[in-house]
Structures are given as structure tokens and as C-alpha cells.
Amino acid sequence: MADKKRIDDVTGVETTGHVWDDDLEELNKPLPKWWLYVLYASIIWAIGYWVLYPAWPGINGYTEGYLGYSQRAAVMEQVAAGKAAQAKYRESIAKAELAEIKSDPDLLNFALAGGKAAFGDNCAPCHGRGAEGFKGYPNLNDDDWIWGGDLAAIEQTIRHGIRSPDADTRVSDMPKFGQDQLLDAAQIGDVAEHVLSLGGNSTDPDAAARGAALFAENCAACHGETGSGMLELGAPNLTDAIWLYGGEKADVVESIKTGRGGVMPPWHTRLDDVTIKQLAVYVHALGGGK
């Protein structure tokens, strides 16, 4: 093999002596020195890393390394530092009334940031990331509130929920006029038509006129004679264009028939008082707070 080595005429590089098909020869051209130096440095760096930092898993743990570094410990230190930096704001919010938080720029900014984060973690699955709501889940950006949209009312709703097991929960029980056979299908259709007429959306004046008497007898006690609703009873305004379950006649018929009755959990069992206050301030600031 050695006697087949020669200097290639084209490249001027010595061959290795390997020949294929009588005329295909392999050049003996080593890797560039810079590339080899980088490789050797990488090997040395890797060995140093194995020695200094956690690297190898074991049966009962892992090699901790000479420096004893722990990424988990580093994260926990950062979390502790973050909590320490927030402590003065959280203590101030815990002692302050909601109106005081709104009037203090520093506390307000902190509450809005914390409320936004808490909303994303806890409320967005139902109300949407932008609080725009979905069918059966209220839009929190508008100014239509079943139980009131001031700071205290919003905090009460968040803290105790709606139709929840909490003793202080918000409760409004609309009768199941269809399921409990309080009204027949024709009467429910007439009442629905009258409800649509309150917002100028009726397409059957005769049915709306028949439904007016039924509405006065069965619905006005909660929704008011004009259908404008009553906050103290949690009865929604039926005269505007905002509908929790939809404003088509079929949606209104279904609401009258079944009574609907959505549920919101009480958050005071899951979140601390400071977070609830932050949420109340954040929701109030979305644009629909009163």
C-alpha cells in the first residue's frame, strides 16, 4: 500500500495509497488545524462542565458538580426575590379599600398587572383572554351588568360566585316556564316575541301584543314593567342589544323555557384577598366598570 503513495499532479497533495477501480485515489489531506483546535477545546470544555455542574443521572439522584449549582434553587431564589419586591405593594393593597387602590397610581399599576395575570390563569377559559365572553359567559368589556358594575359589586361577584355553594353567592332563579309547565309552547313564543319587541326586534306584532299581558303577569316582577331589569334581583335588562345566551327568538324561547341558570365558582376559596382585589380592579378597568 505504501508503495502506491504519490503526490497528486492536480492538487499537489500526497495520496494515502488507497486506489479504487485502478484510477480513483484518496488524498491524504488532514482537517484544518483551526477545526481540530476547536474540537479539542470543546472536549476540554465538556469535561470541565461535567466536573463543575450537574451532569450525570444516577439511581438516587444526579452528580451535583463541584460548584453545587441547582437551576431549581436559582429559580426559587428569583421567585423569592420577586415576592420580596412585591411585598410592600401587596401589603398596601391588603389594607386599602378598592377606591384607594384606584386613586393611587403605583398601587393601581401593580393591581392591574397582577389582575391581568390572575385573569389569564383563572378567568380567561370562560370569559376569553380579552374578557370578550362567549355564549353563556358574560362580556366584561361592555357596560351591561346583571348585579352591578362598580368595584364593590364586581369584587362581591368574584369573591362569592354566582349560584355557587357559597353562603353569600349571587342568586337569581328564573322559573323554568316550559319545563315546569307554567306556560305552554304558544305562550312562551308570545312572551319571547314581546321580549324582542322591547328592543325593537319583534317581527310579529300580534304575538308581541299577546305576550305583553303574559310578561306583565309572570316576568315584570323581576325584569320591571319596561323590561329594563333590576340589579338587586340579578334580573338582566331586556331592552338593549346585549344578550348572554343570544338574542334570536329561539335563544329567548329557550331561556324562558329552561330558565338557564349559569354558575360561577366562588374564588375566595382559591385565591387570596389581594389577588381578588387585583382582579376586581382589573375587570373594572376593562372598559365596562361603573
Secondary structure by P-SEA (a helix, b strand, c coil): cccccccccccccccccccccccbbbbbccccaaaaaaaaaaaaaaaaaaacccccccccccccccccccaaaaaaaaaaaaaaaaaaaaaaaaaccaaaaaacaaaaaaaaaaaaaaaaacccccccccccccccccccccccccccccaaaaaaaaaccccccccccbbbbcccccccccccaaaaaaaaaaaaaaacccccaaaaaaaaaaaaacccccccccccccccccccccccccccccccaaaaaaaaaccbbbbbccccccccaaaaaaaaaaaaaccccc
